[in-house]
Amino acid sequence: MSYTIFNLREAKDMAAEHGFGETQEARFPWRDLDAESIGVALLHIKPGQRQPFAHRHDHAEEIYVVLSGSGRIKLDDEVHELKPMDAVRLAPHIGRSLEGGSDGIEVLAFGPHHEGDSEMIQDFWNSD
């Protein structure tokens, strides 16, 4: 088929499945959309919470778009405030992690899908 229609909120919440449900929801519906090369994620960081780890890529450039709420994003050693409709382009090597503001933050992230291209970074916010 040359197209797929799928509601992003119906994708499995991988954060809850991996024990991070208290801080966030993380849905990765690229498979549900039958995407061959595009990755997409719907992220909701709960009010006052931070993602439990950061990540960066070897090759994949990403764009994050704030759909609703507010919060902050930490990019390597810099922290930036975010509000609805802010878009952030992320070069592959930049460490990134989100923090929900008083009303939480919902972000749509997309970029090329590369298996094994992601590196997790623990204790990312500790230098904050």
Number of C-alpha atoms within 10 A of each C-alpha: 4 4 7 9 8 12 9 17 14 10 18 15 19 15 18 15 11 8 10 15 15 11 20 26 21 22 20 20 21 19 12 15 18 15 15 10 10 14 19 22 18 21 24 25 26 23 18 14 18 21 22 16 15 21 18 23 20 14 14 18 17 19 15 21 19 21 18 18 21 24 26 18 19 19 18 17 12 10 16 10 12 22 17 15 14 14 16 14 13 18 15 17 16 16 21 24 20 27 27 24 20 13 14 21 27 26 24 18 19 20 17 15 18 14 6 8 12 15 13 12 15 11 9 20 20 6 7 8
